[in-house]
């Protein structure tokens, strides 16, 4: 597709789909489960071949998008998409670090990812490129909001028909920010898990590329680029600790996979990063799994304001818990009240306005520090995955009673310099 | 009593490619047990060695995931429809 895909010479084609449960290898196709055991399929790569062809120096000349790591992403027959997704800032969080007593704290800020201000832009760019490869002209997804935004925007850019299924109780900002694109939004009277089930039926009944069903092995690989970027932005070093929000458990598993791949291909030193997971207390099946060491996820009915993490039956929950426990990390959850407090804490200290999931991550970081589970002095990265404009209602109380003055200096001075609230009337939003 | 089991996608291969199979059983576990002679290999591919439903398989009685209820002990009523589907990722 001219103007959309950029052909690059070093595209690696010797990639395979491998079952993460039984290890069976299958060909590249639009399928999500192993034909033998029905376990999840995942893309694996010829790491030895890549190791011989990649160097840190080569990255200096590459575009500042997530596709700079294209050798470690699913091969796209049509070339590498030009969509400038990824390469979001990694900032040293000095003020938040002071509050938490963590001098080496960093924030990976996907709240400013392109084009729809969440990490889901990363997975969608891979999924839609593969959808075009496989010949789909219609794509779909089940979404808790951020994926809906990303799908609608990028499908519009690529002139793909799209259908987006959402639970009916999503935040209105996320619904609006989806419906404004060239897409068909369908509200479903059910939970996200019920929407997801409907989507999985669609994948087998209709000729549709569903990004988190039959395109999932490719889609989920996009999440690795969060890990790639963190390491490169730290000077090709893995962090000592990373804190990641968890919904279905895919992002945290893929960040871990990304770190390990950088070591395998020789781009990062051989060390392990401790992985910490964050959930809302009203939907914490993976946190529970980490704490109990159970063999299976016990599904829950979500009851939290944090809609983007409200997956009660997380498909990658078991894998996520193994990643966390295997790395020496831990998982925690926080209440909705702590989420709101943490959203404002991040805004006040670092100038970053995050959505509810970011509040979960900051809140859990604070809790883990207080528990002594996180090492205060270690290089720690917390992943902020979405923008606060998407869930602004959660903090609308901050602007509920603002002072209103006359347009005169005397009114301003009386209010500000005398430090008194001259409330001629109260504005309410 | 008779209930219908619907296998979606690649799971159809467990029942020789059929969309729907009718089975007599009082619970989900009993239904799966009754199917094992008709469809060899089905138990091994749906259940773990401990007899638990594999993590990557979801089973719904009408609209309800059995893991929210009594799992394999979930009781069946005449006319119930049981859907067997592979688990998928979130978004």
Interface residues (C-beta under 8 A of the other chain):
Chain A: X21 X31 X32 X33 X35 X37 X38 X39 X40 X120 X141 X142 X143 X144 X146 X147 X148 X192 X193 X194 X196 X197 X199 X200 X201 X203 X204 X211 X212 X213 X216 X219 X220 X247 X248 X249 X250 X295 X296 X297 X298 X299 X301 X311 X313 X314 X315 X316 X318
Chain B: X8 X9 X10 X11 X13 X45 X50 X52 X54 X55 X56 X57 X58 X60 X63 X65 X67 X68 X85 X86 X87 X88 X89 X90 X91
